[in-house]
């Protein structure tokens, strides 16, 4: 596990592939902040959902292949299929309306280009327990009042994968046990845990998913995987950390990351920030400069902390 956590930041960088537009002027990809393994850009968007597209231009440099291309304007050739609903920096947001294909024209400060967007009807929402890359095994419980990111995979009637975020077709029983919030990232859906007990989430075309929810008092300690096993870093290196709650019987609990206070004792030496692209309760520790720092998480009277020594390059 520790070796995987060390490799995850580099794996993310290796998977940030872009695709050339029709005129070979710009390059495009789905927002890579959503996943450590971004979806291929030819993956269709699910009808009724949205997707963010990042725009780049080739540099021709051997050290940096692409740079951001700030978007000036973007439009869809068929508004019945998809529309551009927002632009910000080098990112545009598409809203998919109905199955079909539309051509998206993009004007940037670095040139203009075109790409096709395809929309399909989603007939299955595969909702899975939270985790890092894959669901926790066994599934973690949820903490009352907390919010956790459940893993989502979308499929069409033909079994083709789709992408998109927004309001997903999921029902919850009993009412009030938990609440499915509108997703804001491809591949994840946030669920807020309401009351202790068992909740059943039934998503479109999929088998019901059962979630056990525990009271705050049932979480007796916090656990942070990553630091501890690795207590030395070289300046400039990164380490992923995973935060979970733990019950008196040793069961893992998700949702604590949305409630806990997580900090570094000396941000000039090392920082710790949420890294949701890795999954639920994930953080990224970055070694900044030689010295010592302590990363910690606190939730009420429960706390976990690890000391890290950073060495100069």
MOKAGI-V762847 format. One record per backbone hydrogen bond with DSSP energy under -1.0 kcal/mol. NH is the residue of the N-H (numbers start at 1). CO is the residue of the C=O. If there is no record, write none. Layout:
nh = {NH;NH}
co = {CO;CO}
This chain:
nh = {5;6;7;8;11;12;13;14;16;17;19;21;22;24;27;28;29;31;34;36;43;45;46;47;48;49;50;51;53;54;55;56;57;59;67;69;71;72;73;75;77;81;82;83;85;86;88;91;92;93;94;95;96;97;98;100;102;104;105;106;107;108;109;111;113;115;117;119;120;123;124;125;126;127;128;133;134;136;141;142;143;144;145;146;148;150;151;152;153;155;156;159;162;163;165;170;171;173;177;179;181;183;188;189;191;192;193;194;195;197;199;200;201;202;204;206;209;211;213;214;218;219;220;221;223;225;230;233;235;236;237;239;240;241;242;243;244;245;246;247;250;253;254;259;260;261;263;265;269;270;271;273;275;278;280;282;283;284;285;286;287;288;289;291;293;295;296;297;298;299;302;304;306;308;309;310;311}
co = {1;2;3;4;7;8;9;10;13;15;28;26;114;21;56;19;54;52;31;277;40;118;163;120;96;46;165;94;92;29;90;27;67;65;57;55;89;107;107;105;103;78;78;95;93;93;91;88;53;86;51;83;49;81;81;119;117;115;75;113;73;111;70;108;106;104;102;100;45;155;155;204;153;125;151;278;132;130;252;212;254;214;193;143;191;189;128;187;126;124;160;156;154;44;50;168;202;200;174;192;190;166;185;150;148;179;146;177;177;213;211;173;209;171;169;203;201;199;197;142;215;216;246;246;244;242;226;309;311;287;234;285;5;283;225;281;223;253;221;251;247;245;141;256;256;298;296;294;266;266;286;284;282;275;131;279;241;273;239;271;237;269;269;310;308;306;263;304;261;302;299;297;295;293;231;291;233}
